[in-house]
Amino acid sequence: MRGHVIHLGRYRVFSTRVTARAARYAGLAAVTLSWWGEEREDTTVGVKQDVQHGVTADVRADRDSVVGACQRAAETLGKHARVQANAAKVTVQILPGMSQTFSSVSPVVGISLSPGRDGHVHLEAGVESHRTVQSTVFGFIPAGPKRLVGRQYFFRFLNALETELAALDPVSGSVQRRQPQSV
């Protein structure tokens, strides 16, 4: 529901998050907070929706080929990804910073592999853990929406993973992007 505006007045309220949460409990899905003549949408729900994205696939290929496709998808991120793989799971750690040494991992994407029907491999990819950042005023007052650290690289990886898996089995395979649930 768009169009619901909570006017916070001329001065900033210390916790706009509490105001937005109260509005959501009142039944409003998306709330716009307004102060100083500007309007901003409360995107605390956005981070929760971002981490619900994923990929589900059934591919007719051997497990090593699927692991190789996951590794190729991670290689599209270059220095911004680390891959750990075993027979049942592939873990991709996304490093959003300038260098691998000083970058913290966010998000961690887990890709579980299981045998499917008729020699297919069933794959489910999703976020296992993540970090958020939020800008502040005076170092402690929340001043903006929370953002997923590494969001750009995460979605780039999901797109590459979809492409790689679809190339493995273009005829009988199914690759689907998991979208977030509506609020």
N, C-alpha and C positions, 0 to 999 in steps of 0.2 A: 504494500500500500504506500503510494507516494503522496506527497502533499501535506502530510501532517508535520507541522512546524511547532517546536517548543521555543518560544522567545525567552531567552535568558536575560534580557535587559541589556543595559549599556556596559555592565561590568562582567568580566568572566566569573563563572562559578567554579569553585575549586574542584569539584568532582562532577564533570558533565557525564561521566560514565554512569553514575548513580541515577541521574535524571533520565538518561536514555534507557537504562535497565528498567526503571519504574514504568516508563512509557511502553516498553515491550511487554511487561507483565500485564499492562492494561489492554493489550491486544493489538498493538501496532507493530507490524513486522519491521518496517524501516522508519527510522525517526530522523528528522532533520533538526539539527541544533543551530540556532541563530544568535549571534551577538555582534555588536558593532556594525550592523548593517550587512553582514555577510552570512551566507548559509553554508553549512557543512553537513554532510551526511555522516551519521554515526556508523563507522565501518568495523566496530568490534566484532560484528557478526561475520564480516568479510574474511577475517583470518580463520575463523572456524569453518567457513565454506571452502577456503583455499585448501585446507588440509584434508578435506573430504574427497578431493579429486583423486583419481587413480585410473588404472587400466586393468581390465579383465580380458583374458584371451584364452582361446582354445586353439592350439596350433598343431598341425600334424608335422612333427619334426622330432628329432632326438633331443634329449636334454642338453647335450653339449652345444648343439646349434642354438638353442634358446638362450643358454648362458652367454654364448658368443654374441648373440643379438643384443642382450642386455649390456654387455661390455662395450659394444660398438656405439650404442645409444649414449652411454656415459662418456665415451671418448669425444662426442660432439661438444661436450662442455670443456674439453681441454684440461687445463690445470685446476678447474673448479670442481672436480669430482674425483673421488676415490672409490674403487670397487673392491669388494670382498665377495668371493663366490665359493659355494660348496654345492653338493648334490641336491640339496633341498631348498636352498635360499641364496639369493643374491642381495647384497646390501650395498646401496649407493649412498655415500656421504657427500653431500653438496657443500662446497666451500665457497661462500659468496665474496670473500675478501680479496684484496689485491695479491696476496701471496699465500701459499699453502702453510707456511710456517706460522704466520700470525693470524690466520683465519680460524674462526670457530665453526664447527659443523652445524649447519641448519639448512634445510631439513635433512633427516635421514630417511631414505626411501627403502622400504623392505619389499622384495619381490619374492613371493613364495611360489615354488614350483611343485606340482603334484601330478601324478599320472592321471590322464583323462581316459575317455572312452576311445576304443579303436586305435590305439597307438598315439593319441594326441597327448600333448602336455598342457595342463591347465595352469595358468599363470594369473596371479593377483598381485598388483603393485599398489602400494599406498604409503602414506607418511607414517613412520613409527614414532618419531619425535621431531620437535621443531622449537624454534625460538622466535620471540616477537620483540620488536622495538617500538618505542613511542617517544615522540619528542616531548620535552618538558620546558617549563618556564621556571627560572630560578633554581633549576636542578632537581626539583621535586614535584612541581605542579603539572599534572598531565595536560598537555596543550594540543594534542592531536590524536588522530586515530592510531590504533595499534596496526603494525605492518608485519607481515611474515618475512623474516630474514631469509634471503635467497629465493624469493618468490619467482623472479625472472628466470633464474637457472632451473628451478623446479619445473616450471611449465615448458621450458625448452627441452628438458629431459623427457617429460611425458610425451611431447610431440615426436621426438626422435624415437622413443620406445615404440610408439604406435606404428611408425613408419617401418622400423626394422622388423617388428613382428608380422606386419601385413606382408612384407616382402618374403618372409619365410614360407608362408602358405597362402598364396593369393586365391586359391580355388576353394578349398574346404575349410579354411581357418576363419575364426571370428575374433575380431579385436574390437573391444568397446571401451569408450572413455566413460569412467564413472563420474557422474556429475553430483554436486552436493544436493542434499535434501533441502526442500524449501522450509523456511522458518515457520 
